Amino acid sequence: MCRSIKTLRPPVLPEQATEEDFHAAALQYVRKVSGFRAPAAHNKEVFERAVEEITEATRVLLEGLEVRGTAKP
């Protein structure tokens, strides 16, 4: 679906994913789903709220995943 969204979990991403990584992935997702690269002024608030909520959901997901063969910090 969103080819520009990269996998953020080890071992695919060798270093720890950052807040910027989470935000970038969320932004790409919202852009793809909404069909807008940048929202019009009247949609800006809902667009940005969606990005923030998806950023948080991404953080929760990655913090909760257990990847076999890797030690959890």
All heavy atoms as TSV, in Angstrom:
chain	resi	resn	atom	element	x	y	z
A	1	MET	N	N	0.824	-1.189	0.000
A	1	MET	CA	C	0.000	0.000	0.000
A	1	MET	C	C	0.865	1.248	0.000
A	1	MET	O	O	0.809	2.045	-0.910
A	1	MET	CB	C	-0.913	-0.007	1.210
A	1	MET	CG	C	-1.785	1.211	1.272
A	1	MET	SD	S	-2.952	1.065	2.608
A	1	MET	CE	C	-2.846	2.690	3.250
A	2	CYS	N	N	1.661	1.460	1.026
A	2	CYS	CA	C	2.515	2.649	1.110
A	2	CYS	C	C	3.960	2.200	1.010
A	2	CYS	O	O	4.594	1.908	2.011
A	2	CYS	CB	C	2.290	3.395	2.418
A	2	CYS	SG	S	0.689	4.184	2.524
A	3	ARG	N	N	4.470	2.144	-0.171
A	3	ARG	CA	C	5.820	1.627	-0.360
A	3	ARG	C	C	6.879	2.489	0.280
A	3	ARG	O	O	7.982	2.042	0.518
A	3	ARG	CB	C	6.084	1.437	-1.843
A	3	ARG	CG	C	5.229	0.334	-2.407
A	3	ARG	CD	C	5.659	-0.053	-3.798
A	3	ARG	NE	N	4.887	-1.210	-4.196
A	3	ARG	CZ	C	4.068	-1.241	-5.222
A	3	ARG	NH1	N	3.930	-0.181	-5.965
A	3	ARG	NH2	N	3.404	-2.322	-5.506
A	4	SER	N	N	6.565	3.766	0.549
A	4	SER	CA	C	7.573	4.641	1.153
A	4	SER	C	C	7.641	4.474	2.672
A	4	SER	O	O	8.510	5.044	3.305
A	4	SER	CB	C	7.308	6.094	0.787
A	4	SER	OG	O	6.024	6.471	1.225
A	5	ILE	N	N	6.738	3.710	3.251
A	5	ILE	CA	C	6.802	3.440	4.687
A	5	ILE	C	C	7.743	2.262	4.885
A	5	ILE	O	O	7.524	1.181	4.344
A	5	ILE	CB	C	5.418	3.113	5.278
A	5	ILE	CG1	C	4.490	4.314	5.139
A	5	ILE	CG2	C	5.561	2.720	6.752
A	5	ILE	CD1	C	3.075	4.045	5.619
A	6	LYS	N	N	8.807	2.481	5.685
A	6	LYS	CA	C	9.768	1.407	5.897
A	6	LYS	C	C	9.450	0.652	7.187
A	6	LYS	O	O	8.810	1.184	8.090
A	6	LYS	CB	C	11.191	1.972	5.949
A	6	LYS	CG	C	11.443	2.931	7.080
A	6	LYS	CD	C	12.847	3.505	7.015
A	6	LYS	CE	C	13.056	4.492	8.148
A	6	LYS	NZ	N	14.367	5.065	8.146
A	7	THR	N	N	9.895	-0.592	7.247
A	7	THR	CA	C	9.733	-1.393	8.454
A	7	THR	C	C	10.597	-0.791	9.555
A	7	THR	O	O	11.763	-0.488	9.336
A	7	THR	CB	C	10.138	-2.849	8.183
A	7	THR	OG1	O	9.318	-3.354	7.127
A	7	THR	CG2	C	9.982	-3.709	9.422
A	8	LEU	N	N	10.024	-0.613	10.739
A	8	LEU	CA	C	10.718	0.076	11.821
A	8	LEU	C	C	11.183	-0.838	12.949
A	8	LEU	O	O	11.724	-0.372	13.929
A	8	LEU	CB	C	9.814	1.171	12.405
A	8	LEU	CG	C	9.415	2.273	11.438
A	8	LEU	CD1	C	8.489	3.264	12.126
A	8	LEU	CD2	C	10.621	2.979	10.878
A	9	ARG	N	N	10.990	-2.126	12.811
A	9	ARG	CA	C	11.388	-3.012	13.908
A	9	ARG	C	C	12.695	-3.722	13.586
A	9	ARG	O	O	13.000	-3.967	12.429
A	9	ARG	CB	C	10.308	-4.031	14.205
A	9	ARG	CG	C	10.114	-5.021	13.075
A	9	ARG	CD	C	9.369	-6.249	13.539
A	9	ARG	NE	N	9.141	-7.137	12.425
A	9	ARG	CZ	C	10.059	-7.967	11.923
A	9	ARG	NH1	N	11.263	-8.019	12.427
A	9	ARG	NH2	N	9.777	-8.755	10.895
A	10	PRO	N	N	13.450	-4.055	14.645
A	10	PRO	CA	C	14.651	-4.868	14.442
A	10	PRO	C	C	14.229	-6.256	13.986
A	10	PRO	O	O	13.149	-6.692	14.335
A	10	PRO	CB	C	15.290	-4.926	15.826
A	10	PRO	CG	C	14.642	-3.858	16.620
A	10	PRO	CD	C	13.288	-3.635	16.014
A	11	PRO	N	N	14.993	-6.971	13.259
A	11	PRO	CA	C	16.319	-6.647	12.755
A	11	PRO	C	C	16.300	-5.892	11.430
A	11	PRO	O	O	17.342	-5.567	10.896
A	11	PRO	CB	C	16.977	-8.014	12.587
A	11	PRO	CG	C	15.832	-8.910	12.233
A	11	PRO	CD	C	14.643	-8.363	13.006
A	12	VAL	N	N	15.117	-5.605	10.885
A	12	VAL	CA	C	15.036	-4.884	9.611
A	12	VAL	C	C	15.670	-3.499	9.758
A	12	VAL	O	O	16.444	-3.072	8.922
A	12	VAL	CB	C	13.569	-4.767	9.134
A	12	VAL	CG1	C	13.486	-3.963	7.859
A	12	VAL	CG2	C	12.966	-6.154	8.941
A	13	LEU	N	N	15.336	-2.814	10.821
A	13	LEU	CA	C	15.949	-1.523	11.137
A	13	LEU	C	C	16.919	-1.795	12.281
A	13	LEU	O	O	16.496	-2.046	13.405
A	13	LEU	CB	C	14.888	-0.504	11.558
A	13	LEU	CG	C	15.369	0.910	11.811
A	13	LEU	CD1	C	15.798	1.574	10.505
A	13	LEU	CD2	C	14.274	1.740	12.459
A	14	PRO	N	N	18.211	-1.808	11.999
A	14	PRO	CA	C	19.178	-2.235	13.011
A	14	PRO	C	C	19.236	-1.339	14.250
A	14	PRO	O	O	19.451	-1.823	15.350
A	14	PRO	CB	C	20.516	-2.234	12.276
A	14	PRO	CG	C	20.300	-1.481	11.017
A	14	PRO	CD	C	18.829	-1.439	10.746
A	15	GLU	N	N	19.014	-0.060	14.086
A	15	GLU	CA	C	19.026	0.831	15.253
A	15	GLU	C	C	17.595	1.022	15.758
A	15	GLU	O	O	16.639	0.667	15.083
A	15	GLU	CB	C	19.665	2.181	14.908
A	15	GLU	CG	C	18.847	3.067	13.992
A	15	GLU	CD	C	18.971	2.764	12.504
A	15	GLU	OE1	O	19.754	1.888	12.125
A	15	GLU	OE2	O	18.261	3.390	11.723
A	16	GLN	N	N	17.457	1.576	16.934
A	16	GLN	CA	C	16.145	1.831	17.523
A	16	GLN	C	C	15.412	2.892	16.709
A	16	GLN	O	O	15.984	3.914	16.353
A	16	GLN	CB	C	16.338	2.315	18.973
A	16	GLN	CG	C	15.069	2.423	19.767
A	16	GLN	CD	C	14.478	1.074	20.134
A	16	GLN	OE1	O	15.184	0.081	20.192
A	16	GLN	NE2	N	13.196	1.039	20.364
A	17	ALA	N	N	14.155	2.641	16.386
A	17	ALA	CA	C	13.345	3.622	15.661
A	17	ALA	C	C	13.136	4.849	16.540
A	17	ALA	O	O	12.981	4.740	17.752
A	17	ALA	CB	C	12.010	3.010	15.272
A	18	THR	N	N	13.126	6.003	15.917
A	18	THR	CA	C	12.980	7.275	16.637
A	18	THR	C	C	11.564	7.817	16.496
A	18	THR	O	O	10.768	7.335	15.679
A	18	THR	CB	C	13.954	8.318	16.076
A	18	THR	OG1	O	13.569	8.616	14.715
A	18	THR	CG2	C	15.396	7.838	16.121
A	19	GLU	N	N	11.276	8.838	17.271
A	19	GLU	CA	C	9.998	9.536	17.175
A	19	GLU	C	C	9.805	10.073	15.747
A	19	GLU	O	O	8.693	10.035	15.217
A	19	GLU	CB	C	9.948	10.675	18.193
A	19	GLU	CG	C	8.636	11.403	18.240
A	19	GLU	CD	C	7.474	10.596	18.790
A	19	GLU	OE1	O	7.722	9.629	19.537
A	19	GLU	OE2	O	6.324	10.935	18.470
A	20	GLU	N	N	10.877	10.557	15.143
A	20	GLU	CA	C	10.788	11.056	13.759
A	20	GLU	C	C	10.412	9.933	12.796
A	20	GLU	O	O	9.654	10.154	11.851
A	20	GLU	CB	C	12.105	11.696	13.309
A	20	GLU	CG	C	12.419	13.013	13.991
A	20	GLU	CD	C	13.295	12.832	15.229
A	20	GLU	OE1	O	14.014	11.833	15.333
A	20	GLU	OE2	O	13.238	13.711	16.099
A	21	ASP	N	N	10.944	8.732	13.027
A	21	ASP	CA	C	10.589	7.585	12.193
A	21	ASP	C	C	9.098	7.264	12.323
A	21	ASP	O	O	8.417	7.006	11.329
A	21	ASP	CB	C	11.397	6.343	12.574
A	21	ASP	CG	C	12.875	6.462	12.286
A	21	ASP	OD1	O	13.258	7.098	11.282
A	21	ASP	OD2	O	13.665	5.903	13.082
A	22	PHE	N	N	8.595	7.264	13.565
A	22	PHE	CA	C	7.174	6.993	13.800
A	22	PHE	C	C	6.315	8.041	13.095
A	22	PHE	O	O	5.325	7.719	12.443
A	22	PHE	CB	C	6.836	7.023	15.298
A	22	PHE	CG	C	7.545	5.987	16.128
A	22	PHE	CD1	C	7.766	6.227	17.474
A	22	PHE	CD2	C	7.974	4.789	15.603
A	22	PHE	CE1	C	8.402	5.292	18.270
A	22	PHE	CE2	C	8.617	3.842	16.391
A	22	PHE	CZ	C	8.820	4.095	17.731
A	23	HIS	N	N	6.686	9.305	13.249
A	23	HIS	CA	C	5.910	10.404	12.660
A	23	HIS	C	C	5.932	10.328	11.131
A	23	HIS	O	O	4.894	10.509	10.483
A	23	HIS	CB	C	6.446	11.750	13.151
A	23	HIS	CG	C	5.613	12.897	12.710
A	23	HIS	ND1	N	5.860	13.579	11.539
A	23	HIS	CD2	C	4.520	13.481	13.262
A	23	HIS	CE1	C	4.964	14.526	11.391
A	23	HIS	NE2	N	4.139	14.489	12.426
A	24	ALA	N	N	7.093	10.059	10.555
A	24	ALA	CA	C	7.199	9.978	9.095
A	24	ALA	C	C	6.321	8.861	8.535
A	24	ALA	O	O	5.649	9.035	7.514
A	24	ALA	CB	C	8.650	9.779	8.680
A	25	ALA	N	N	6.323	7.711	9.196
A	25	ALA	CA	C	5.491	6.596	8.749
A	25	ALA	C	C	4.008	6.950	8.865
A	25	ALA	O	O	3.219	6.680	7.957
A	25	ALA	CB	C	5.806	5.344	9.561
A	26	ALA	N	N	3.631	7.583	9.971
A	26	ALA	CA	C	2.236	7.983	10.173
A	26	ALA	C	C	1.806	9.004	9.129
A	26	ALA	O	O	0.698	8.923	8.576
A	26	ALA	CB	C	2.053	8.551	11.580
A	27	LEU	N	N	2.660	9.958	8.845
A	27	LEU	CA	C	2.351	10.982	7.845
A	27	LEU	C	C	2.139	10.353	6.470
A	27	LEU	O	O	1.186	10.680	5.756
A	27	LEU	CB	C	3.467	12.024	7.794
A	27	LEU	CG	C	3.300	13.150	6.796
A	27	LEU	CD1	C	2.020	13.936	7.033
A	27	LEU	CD2	C	4.517	14.076	6.842
A	28	GLN	N	N	3.012	9.427	6.087
A	28	GLN	CA	C	2.860	8.758	4.791
A	28	GLN	C	C	1.554	7.969	4.737
A	28	GLN	O	O	0.857	7.974	3.714
A	28	GLN	CB	C	4.053	7.831	4.525
A	28	GLN	CG	C	5.315	8.555	4.187
A	28	GLN	CD	C	5.163	9.430	2.953
A	28	GLN	OE1	O	4.566	9.044	1.962
A	28	GLN	NE2	N	5.692	10.625	3.029
A	29	TYR	N	N	1.211	7.314	5.837
A	29	TYR	CA	C	-0.029	6.549	5.888
A	29	TYR	C	C	-1.240	7.466	5.715
A	29	TYR	O	O	-2.136	7.201	4.909
A	29	TYR	CB	C	-0.117	5.785	7.208
A	29	TYR	CG	C	-1.410	5.034	7.375
A	29	TYR	CD1	C	-1.591	3.798	6.759
A	29	TYR	CD2	C	-2.450	5.566	8.114
A	29	TYR	CE1	C	-2.785	3.110	6.893
A	29	TYR	CE2	C	-3.656	4.887	8.251
A	29	TYR	CZ	C	-3.817	3.665	7.638
A	29	TYR	OH	O	-5.003	2.992	7.752
A	30	VAL	N	N	-1.276	8.567	6.467
A	30	VAL	CA	C	-2.410	9.495	6.393
A	30	VAL	C	C	-2.500	10.124	5.002
A	30	VAL	O	O	-3.591	10.278	4.451
A	30	VAL	CB	C	-2.317	10.574	7.501
A	30	VAL	CG1	C	-3.369	11.658	7.308
A	30	VAL	CG2	C	-2.474	9.924	8.866
A	31	ARG	N	N	-1.369	10.452	4.417
A	31	ARG	CA	C	-1.378	10.988	3.055
A	31	ARG	C	C	-1.979	9.991	2.072
A	31	ARG	O	O	-2.784	10.349	1.210
A	31	ARG	CB	C	0.046	11.339	2.613
A	31	ARG	CG	C	0.569	12.599	3.235
A	31	ARG	CD	C	2.008	12.818	2.831
A	31	ARG	NE	N	2.485	14.119	3.290
A	31	ARG	CZ	C	3.754	14.495	3.254
A	31	ARG	NH1	N	4.688	13.671	2.792
A	31	ARG	NH2	N	4.099	15.687	3.673
A	32	LYS	N	N	-1.588	8.741	2.197
A	32	LYS	CA	C	-2.068	7.711	1.279
A	32	LYS	C	C	-3.566	7.486	1.453
A	32	LYS	O	O	-4.312	7.455	0.477
A	32	LYS	CB	C	-1.302	6.407	1.521
A	32	LYS	CG	C	-1.660	5.299	0.578
A	32	LYS	CD	C	-1.216	5.630	-0.825
A	32	LYS	CE	C	-1.259	4.402	-1.709
A	32	LYS	NZ	N	-0.654	4.645	-2.995
A	33	VAL	N	N	-3.998	7.337	2.683
A	33	VAL	CA	C	-5.400	7.038	2.957
A	33	VAL	C	C	-6.306	8.215	2.584
A	33	VAL	O	O	-7.378	8.026	2.014
A	33	VAL	CB	C	-5.585	6.642	4.441
A	33	VAL	CG1	C	-7.052	6.553	4.817
A	33	VAL	CG2	C	-4.902	5.317	4.709
A	34	SER	N	N	-5.867	9.435	2.902
A	34	SER	CA	C	-6.691	10.613	2.631
A	34	SER	C	C	-6.641	11.038	1.165
A	34	SER	O	O	-7.567	11.688	0.672
A	34	SER	CB	C	-6.256	11.789	3.502
A	34	SER	OG	O	-4.987	12.283	3.088
A	35	GLY	N	N	-5.544	10.709	0.487
A	35	GLY	CA	C	-5.387	11.146	-0.887
A	35	GLY	C	C	-4.847	12.556	-1.010
A	35	GLY	O	O	-4.792	13.109	-2.099
A	36	PHE	N	N	-4.437	13.153	0.116
A	36	PHE	CA	C	-3.895	14.511	0.122
A	36	PHE	C	C	-2.453	14.501	0.600
A	36	PHE	O	O	-2.149	13.926	1.633
A	36	PHE	CB	C	-4.687	15.419	1.071
A	36	PHE	CG	C	-6.116	15.605	0.678
A	36	PHE	CD1	C	-7.125	15.063	1.454
A	36	PHE	CD2	C	-6.458	16.322	-0.452
A	36	PHE	CE1	C	-8.458	15.228	1.109
A	36	PHE	CE2	C	-7.788	16.495	-0.816
A	36	PHE	CZ	C	-8.796	15.947	-0.024
A	37	ARG	N	N	-1.588	15.186	-0.136
A	37	ARG	CA	C	-0.211	15.355	0.332
A	37	ARG	C	C	-0.181	16.353	1.479
A	37	ARG	O	O	0.517	16.189	2.464
A	37	ARG	CB	C	0.689	15.834	-0.805
A	37	ARG	CG	C	2.144	15.893	-0.383
A	37	ARG	CD	C	3.055	16.372	-1.468
A	37	ARG	NE	N	4.446	16.409	-1.166
A	37	ARG	CZ	C	5.040	16.810	-0.048
A	37	ARG	NH1	N	4.332	17.166	0.965
A	37	ARG	NH2	N	6.347	16.834	0.077
A	38	ALA	N	N	-0.957	17.411	1.323
A	38	ALA	CA	C	-1.131	18.430	2.367
A	38	ALA	C	C	-2.615	18.780	2.385
A	38	ALA	O	O	-3.204	18.988	1.321
A	38	ALA	CB	C	-0.282	19.654	2.071
A	39	PRO	N	N	-3.207	18.832	3.554
A	39	PRO	CA	C	-4.648	19.088	3.612
A	39	PRO	C	C	-4.974	20.560	3.379
A	39	PRO	O	O	-4.152	21.441	3.625
A	39	PRO	CB	C	-5.010	18.683	5.041
A	39	PRO	CG	C	-3.770	18.988	5.816
A	39	PRO	CD	C	-2.626	18.647	4.883
A	40	ALA	N	N	-6.187	20.811	2.933
A	40	ALA	CA	C	-6.697	22.177	2.858
A	40	ALA	C	C	-6.863	22.695	4.288
A	40	ALA	O	O	-6.915	21.907	5.247
A	40	ALA	CB	C	-8.037	22.182	2.134
A	41	ALA	N	N	-6.934	23.988	4.428
A	41	ALA	CA	C	-7.028	24.614	5.758
A	41	ALA	C	C	-8.169	24.031	6.586
A	41	ALA	O	O	-8.015	23.792	7.788
A	41	ALA	CB	C	-7.178	26.124	5.619
A	42	HIS	N	N	-9.293	23.764	5.965
A	42	HIS	CA	C	-10.452	23.260	6.716
A	42	HIS	C	C	-10.290	21.794	7.124
A	42	HIS	O	O	-11.061	21.293	7.943
A	42	HIS	CB	C	-11.753	23.475	5.926
A	42	HIS	CG	C	-11.808	22.753	4.627
A	42	HIS	ND1	N	-11.207	23.233	3.479
A	42	HIS	CD2	C	-12.387	21.577	4.274
A	42	HIS	CE1	C	-11.418	22.399	2.485
A	42	HIS	NE2	N	-12.129	21.373	2.938
A	43	ASN	N	N	-9.290	21.093	6.598
A	43	ASN	CA	C	-9.029	19.701	6.980
A	43	ASN	C	C	-7.741	19.534	7.776
A	43	ASN	O	O	-7.404	18.420	8.188
A	43	ASN	CB	C	-8.943	18.823	5.727
A	43	ASN	CG	C	-10.288	18.602	5.095
A	43	ASN	OD1	O	-11.282	18.493	5.771
A	43	ASN	ND2	N	-10.304	18.547	3.778
A	44	LYS	N	N	-7.025	20.614	7.990
A	44	LYS	CA	C	-5.712	20.532	8.621
A	44	LYS	C	C	-5.761	19.910	10.022
A	44	LYS	O	O	-4.951	19.052	10.359
A	44	LYS	CB	C	-5.061	21.909	8.677
A	44	LYS	CG	C	-3.641	21.863	9.144
A	44	LYS	CD	C	-2.970	23.211	9.028
A	44	LYS	CE	C	-1.525	23.051	9.472
A	44	LYS	NZ	N	-0.752	24.244	9.253
A	45	GLU	N	N	-6.715	20.336	10.835
A	45	GLU	CA	C	-6.793	19.847	12.217
A	45	GLU	C	C	-7.023	18.337	12.270
A	45	GLU	O	O	-6.329	17.613	12.988
A	45	GLU	CB	C	-7.901	20.568	12.981
A	45	GLU	CG	C	-7.977	20.165	14.439
A	45	GLU	CD	C	-9.083	20.893	15.183
A	45	GLU	OE1	O	-9.443	22.014	14.795
A	45	GLU	OE2	O	-9.581	20.314	16.161
A	46	VAL	N	N	-7.964	17.840	11.498
A	46	VAL	CA	C	-8.261	16.410	11.528
A	46	VAL	C	C	-7.099	15.604	10.921
A	46	VAL	O	O	-6.775	14.516	11.401
A	46	VAL	CB	C	-9.613	16.096	10.836
A	46	VAL	CG1	C	-9.538	16.290	9.338
A	46	VAL	CG2	C	-10.080	14.701	11.188
A	47	PHE	N	N	-6.458	16.142	9.907
A	47	PHE	CA	C	-5.301	15.498	9.280
A	47	PHE	C	C	-4.173	15.364	10.301
A	47	PHE	O	O	-3.625	14.278	10.501
A	47	PHE	CB	C	-4.861	16.354	8.085
A	47	PHE	CG	C	-3.789	15.755	7.222
A	47	PHE	CD1	C	-4.110	15.017	6.092
A	47	PHE	CD2	C	-2.447	15.967	7.496
A	47	PHE	CE1	C	-3.127	14.500	5.263
A	47	PHE	CE2	C	-1.455	15.441	6.683
A	47	PHE	CZ	C	-1.795	14.708	5.565
A	48	GLU	N	N	-3.833	16.462	10.972
A	48	GLU	CA	C	-2.746	16.440	11.954
A	48	GLU	C	C	-3.069	15.569	13.159
A	48	GLU	O	O	-2.196	14.892	13.688
A	48	GLU	CB	C	-2.401	17.865	12.383
A	48	GLU	CG	C	-1.730	18.635	11.260
A	48	GLU	CD	C	-1.431	20.082	11.612
A	48	GLU	OE1	O	-1.869	20.570	12.679
A	48	GLU	OE2	O	-0.768	20.731	10.788
A	49	ARG	N	N	-4.328	15.568	13.578
A	49	ARG	CA	C	-4.733	14.711	14.702
A	49	ARG	C	C	-4.567	13.242	14.324
A	49	ARG	O	O	-4.094	12.433	15.124
A	49	ARG	CB	C	-6.167	15.010	15.124
A	49	ARG	CG	C	-6.582	14.228	16.367
A	49	ARG	CD	C	-7.928	14.653	16.923
A	49	ARG	NE	N	-8.994	14.566	15.952
A	49	ARG	CZ	C	-9.744	15.592	15.536
A	49	ARG	NH1	N	-9.526	16.798	16.007
A	49	ARG	NH2	N	-10.703	15.424	14.657
A	50	ALA	N	N	-4.934	12.890	13.098
A	50	ALA	CA	C	-4.769	11.514	12.639
A	50	ALA	C	C	-3.296	11.115	12.630
A	50	ALA	O	O	-2.945	10.009	13.063
A	50	ALA	CB	C	-5.370	11.338	11.247
A	51	VAL	N	N	-2.430	12.007	12.170
A	51	VAL	CA	C	-0.994	11.716	12.159
A	51	VAL	C	C	-0.503	11.458	13.581
A	51	VAL	O	O	0.225	10.487	13.829
A	51	VAL	CB	C	-0.184	12.849	11.490
A	51	VAL	CG1	C	1.310	12.627	11.674
A	51	VAL	CG2	C	-0.527	12.953	10.012
A	52	GLU	N	N	-0.902	12.295	14.526
A	52	GLU	CA	C	-0.463	12.115	15.919
A	52	GLU	C	C	-0.987	10.812	16.515
A	52	GLU	O	O	-0.265	10.111	17.218
A	52	GLU	CB	C	-0.882	13.317	16.771
A	52	GLU	CG	C	-0.161	14.592	16.399
A	52	GLU	CD	C	1.354	14.428	16.309
A	52	GLU	OE1	O	1.952	13.826	17.228
A	52	GLU	OE2	O	1.925	14.879	15.309
A	53	GLU	N	N	-2.248	10.476	16.250
A	53	GLU	CA	C	-2.817	9.236	16.791
A	53	GLU	C	C	-2.134	8.007	16.196
A	53	GLU	O	O	-1.876	7.031	16.903
A	53	GLU	CB	C	-4.327	9.206	16.541
A	53	GLU	CG	C	-5.077	10.208	17.399
A	53	GLU	CD	C	-6.557	10.305	17.069
A	53	GLU	OE1	O	-7.032	9.592	16.155
A	53	GLU	OE2	O	-7.244	11.103	17.724
A	54	ILE	N	N	-1.834	8.051	14.920
A	54	ILE	CA	C	-1.160	6.922	14.279
A	54	ILE	C	C	0.288	6.831	14.729
A	54	ILE	O	O	0.833	5.736	14.901
A	54	ILE	CB	C	-1.304	7.001	12.746
A	54	ILE	CG1	C	-2.784	6.819	12.387
A	54	ILE	CG2	C	-0.430	5.967	12.051
A	54	ILE	CD1	C	-3.138	7.157	10.969
A	55	THR	N	N	0.920	7.975	14.974
A	55	THR	CA	C	2.275	7.966	15.540
A	55	THR	C	C	2.280	7.244	16.877
A	55	THR	O	O	3.122	6.378	17.129
A	55	THR	CB	C	2.803	9.411	15.707
A	55	THR	OG1	O	2.858	10.044	14.425
A	55	THR	CG2	C	4.177	9.435	16.353
A	56	GLU	N	N	1.325	7.563	17.733
A	56	GLU	CA	C	1.233	6.915	19.045
A	56	GLU	C	C	0.928	5.428	18.908
A	56	GLU	O	O	1.525	4.597	19.597
A	56	GLU	CB	C	0.167	7.603	19.904
A	56	GLU	CG	C	-0.029	6.982	21.267
A	56	GLU	CD	C	1.217	6.985	22.148
A	56	GLU	OE1	O	2.125	7.808	21.938
A	56	GLU	OE2	O	1.281	6.138	23.065
A	57	ALA	N	N	0.007	5.071	18.016
A	57	ALA	CA	C	-0.318	3.660	17.806
A	57	ALA	C	C	0.903	2.894	17.310
A	57	ALA	O	O	1.130	1.746	17.709
A	57	ALA	CB	C	-1.473	3.529	16.812
A	58	THR	N	N	1.708	3.521	16.473
A	58	THR	CA	C	2.932	2.890	15.978
A	58	THR	C	C	3.903	2.637	17.118
A	58	THR	O	O	4.499	1.561	17.220
A	58	THR	CB	C	3.586	3.779	14.894
A	58	THR	OG1	O	2.647	3.959	13.833
A	58	THR	CG2	C	4.869	3.155	14.363
A	59	ARG	N	N	4.063	3.620	17.996
A	59	ARG	CA	C	4.947	3.466	19.150
A	59	ARG	C	C	4.484	2.305	20.032
A	59	ARG	O	O	5.281	1.452	20.428
A	59	ARG	CB	C	5.010	4.753	19.963
A	59	ARG	CG	C	5.934	4.666	21.173
A	59	ARG	CD	C	5.940	5.905	22.062
A	59	ARG	NE	N	6.110	7.155	21.334
A	59	ARG	CZ	C	5.134	7.994	20.985
A	59	ARG	NH1	N	3.882	7.712	21.301
A	59	ARG	NH2	N	5.385	9.099	20.341
A	60	VAL	N	N	3.195	2.257	20.335
A	60	VAL	CA	C	2.638	1.194	21.177
A	60	VAL	C	C	2.862	-0.173	20.524
A	60	VAL	O	O	3.265	-1.128	21.189
A	60	VAL	CB	C	1.132	1.448	21.439
A	60	VAL	CG1	C	0.471	0.239	22.083
A	60	VAL	CG2	C	0.948	2.688	22.297
A	61	LEU	N	N	2.614	-0.257	19.228
A	61	LEU	CA	C	2.808	-1.515	18.519
A	61	LEU	C	C	4.254	-1.978	18.597
A	61	LEU	O	O	4.528	-3.118	18.989
A	61	LEU	CB	C	2.411	-1.351	17.047
A	61	LEU	CG	C	2.773	-2.517	16.126
A	61	LEU	CD1	C	1.971	-3.759	16.487
A	61	LEU	CD2	C	2.563	-2.130	14.678
A	62	LEU	N	N	5.183	-1.107	18.253
A	62	LEU	CA	C	6.589	-1.509	18.218
A	62	LEU	C	C	7.147	-1.804	19.606
A	62	LEU	O	O	7.983	-2.691	19.756
A	62	LEU	CB	C	7.427	-0.449	17.506
A	62	LEU	CG	C	7.134	-0.340	16.001
A	62	LEU	CD1	C	7.912	0.805	15.395
A	62	LEU	CD2	C	7.438	-1.637	15.283
A	63	GLU	N	N	6.680	-1.091	20.619
A	63	GLU	CA	C	7.133	-1.373	21.979
A	63	GLU	C	C	6.591	-2.706	22.483
A	63	GLU	O	O	7.206	-3.355	23.325
A	63	GLU	CB	C	6.729	-0.240	22.925
A	63	GLU	CG	C	7.543	1.018	22.718
A	63	GLU	CD	C	7.076	2.193	23.562
A	63	GLU	OE1	O	6.052	2.074	24.279
A	63	GLU	OE2	O	7.736	3.245	23.496
A	64	GLY	N	N	5.454	-3.137	21.964
A	64	GLY	CA	C	4.838	-4.379	22.424
A	64	GLY	C	C	5.246	-5.620	21.653
A	64	GLY	O	O	5.026	-6.737	22.130
A	65	LEU	N	N	5.824	-5.448	20.475
A	65	LEU	CA	C	6.207	-6.602	19.670
A	65	LEU	C	C	7.376	-7.361	20.278
A	65	LEU	O	O	8.303	-6.751	20.803
A	65	LEU	CB	C	6.620	-6.159	18.261
A	65	LEU	CG	C	5.530	-5.719	17.311
A	65	LEU	CD1	C	6.147	-5.266	15.994
A	65	LEU	CD2	C	4.533	-6.834	17.062
A	66	GLU	N	N	7.302	-8.664	20.192
A	66	GLU	CA	C	8.433	-9.517	20.562
A	66	GLU	C	C	8.930	-10.162	19.290
A	66	GLU	O	O	8.175	-10.849	18.607
A	66	GLU	CB	C	7.973	-10.612	21.518
A	66	GLU	CG	C	8.331	-10.343	22.945
A	66	GLU	CD	C	7.949	-11.522	23.819
A	66	GLU	OE1	O	8.531	-12.619	23.668
A	66	GLU	OE2	O	7.045	-11.312	24.640
A	67	VAL	N	N	10.178	-9.913	18.965
A	67	VAL	CA	C	10.770	-10.495	17.756
A	67	VAL	C	C	11.663	-11.631	18.204
A	67	VAL	O	O	12.593	-11.423	18.978
A	67	VAL	CB	C	11.560	-9.429	16.966
A	67	VAL	CG1	C	12.178	-10.034	15.726
A	67	VAL	CG2	C	10.668	-8.253	16.609
A	68	ARG	N	N	11.358	-12.830	17.739
A	68	ARG	CA	C	12.169	-13.991	18.140
A	68	ARG	C	C	13.598	-13.799	17.731
A	68	ARG	O	O	13.904	-13.291	16.663
A	68	ARG	CB	C	11.617	-15.243	17.504
A	68	ARG	CG	C	10.295	-15.632	18.080
A	68	ARG	CD	C	9.808	-16.902	17.474
A	68	ARG	NE	N	8.458	-17.154	17.966
A	68	ARG	CZ	C	7.939	-18.345	18.031
A	68	ARG	NH1	N	8.630	-19.387	17.653
A	68	ARG	NH2	N	6.722	-18.512	18.483
A	69	GLY	N	N	14.489	-14.179	18.628
A	69	GLY	CA	C	15.919	-14.099	18.349
A	69	GLY	C	C	16.541	-12.770	18.709
A	69	GLY	O	O	17.713	-12.554	18.484
A	70	THR	N	N	15.737	-11.864	19.255
A	70	THR	CA	C	16.303	-10.578	19.714
A	70	THR	C	C	15.924	-10.390	21.172
A	70	THR	O	O	14.855	-10.783	21.609
A	70	THR	CB	C	15.771	-9.387	18.894
A	70	THR	OG1	O	14.348	-9.302	19.052
A	70	THR	CG2	C	16.115	-9.508	17.429
A	71	ALA	N	N	16.825	-9.792	21.895
A	71	ALA	CA	C	16.568	-9.518	23.313
A	71	ALA	C	C	15.762	-8.240	23.426
A	71	ALA	O	O	16.022	-7.266	22.754
A	71	ALA	CB	C	17.869	-9.378	24.068
A	72	LYS	N	N	14.753	-8.238	24.305
A	72	LYS	CA	C	13.945	-7.055	24.542
A	72	LYS	C	C	14.680	-6.170	25.554
A	72	LYS	O	O	15.105	-6.657	26.585
A	72	LYS	CB	C	12.568	-7.456	25.064
A	72	LYS	CG	C	11.578	-6.359	24.922
A	72	LYS	CD	C	10.173	-6.886	25.044
A	72	LYS	CE	C	9.260	-5.712	24.820
A	72	LYS	NZ	N	8.016	-6.048	24.308
A	73	PRO	N	N	14.851	-4.875	25.248
A	73	PRO	CA	C	15.612	-3.991	26.164
A	73	PRO	C	C	14.935	-3.815	27.495
A	73	PRO	O	O	13.824	-3.960	27.717
A	73	PRO	CB	C	15.685	-2.672	25.421
A	73	PRO	CG	C	14.779	-2.758	24.254
A	73	PRO	CD	C	14.372	-4.179	24.082
